[in-house]
């Protein structure tokens, strides 16, 4: 009995994992969530731009939408008078970091095997 040499090379040709998922997209999703969680932990507040503040005010029925429509007509300006500030909750950053870490570790643990031809 001669052991097969290069088994690892053949196993990684297709890149498919045992459970049907590819490890690279799972790793990328984990990395994005990890970095987003780090950003949410480092930043205290976000200042939304004028267009997005106006969009939120119109969609939520906030009184700022009608006030800014009137002031835009009177003063002929494109910017609303108030820009929305958003402070992400502390748990959001930590949960994104933990989910991203789990996805990265899971992608490292996925076993790749060759795709078998259906023909």
N, C-alpha and C positions, 0 to 999 in steps of 0.2 A: 504494500500500500504506500503510494507516494502522496504526501499531502499536497493540496492545491496551493500553488504559489500565486500571489497576487489576488487573493480572495477579496481583500479590502478594496482594491481598485475596481474589481468587477461589481462589488456590492454598491459602490457609490456612483455607478454610471447613470442610472435613472434618476436618482435623487429622491425617490419616493420613500416615505416612512412606513412603518408597520400599520399605523392607523389611518393611512390614506392622506395625511397632511404632509406638506413639504416643510422642512425645518427652516429654510431661509425666510419665507414670509412671516412665520411665527417669531423668529428672532427679530426681524425688522419691526413688527408691531410692538414687541416688548421693548425694544430700544426707543421707539417713539414715545410710548407711554412712560418709560422711565425718565426720559429727558423732559417731557411735559410736566411730570410730577416734580422734578427738580426745579423747573422754572416756577411752578406754582408755590413752592416752598420758599424760593428766594425773593419773589416779588410780593409786596404787601397789597398794592392796589393796581388796577389797570384803568387808564383813562381812555374811554372809547372815543373814536373820532366822531365828527359832527354828523356824517351821513348815517352811521350805525346807531347813534343816539336817536336820531330822527326816526329811523326804521323801527327801533324798539318802542318808541313812544306811540307811533301809529299802530303797531300791531297789538300793543297791550291796552290801548284806549286811554293812555295817560293824558291828563290835561295839558301837558307840555306840547303835545302835538298840535292842538288848536291854537295855543298861544304862539308857538313858533311859526305856524302858518301865517298868523296875523302880523307878527313882527317882521317876517320875511317880506311881506307885501309892503308894509309901511317903510321899512328901512332899506328895502331892496338888497337884502343880503342872502347868501346861500347857507350860512352857518346858523344853527339854532343857538339861542342864547345860553343854553345849559348843556354841558356835555356830561354824560353818565360816567360815574366812577364805580367800578366793580371790585370788591375785595373777595377773593376766593376763600372759602372756608379752609381751615387748617387741615381737616381730615381729607380734603380732596387731593392735596399734594401727596400725602402719605399713602393714600389708597392707590393712586396712580403709580407711585414708586414700587409699591409691593406687587401690584398686578404685573407691571413691566418686568420686575425681577423674576417673578414666577414664570412668565412666558419665556424669558431668556434662558433660564435654567432648564425649562421643559424642552426648548429647541435644541439645547446642547445634549440632552439625554435621548433625543429621538434617534432611532436606528434607521439608517438608510439602507435600502435594498434595491436591486436592479428591477426595472420594469420588465415584466414578461410580455412577450409579443402575443397578440391575440390571433395571429394568423397561423 
